[in-house]
């Protein structure tokens, strides 16, 4: 059995390219993905290569604090 109940936590990933360009009024939005991560295996911030529908390319999505 696991020692803690909160081993799996919800991680919200946000496109790093869209966040930097969100100051422009022409940007359509920010790409956001929701996934789970194991706190014991990955204690650091999670970064994954995901598809951004607003930029039409694969970009790095980093974990944000909620």
Secondary structure, DSSP 8 states (H G I E B T S, - for coil): --S-TTSEEEEEEEEHHHHHTTTSTT-----EEEEEEETTT--S--EEEEEETTTTEEEEEEEE--
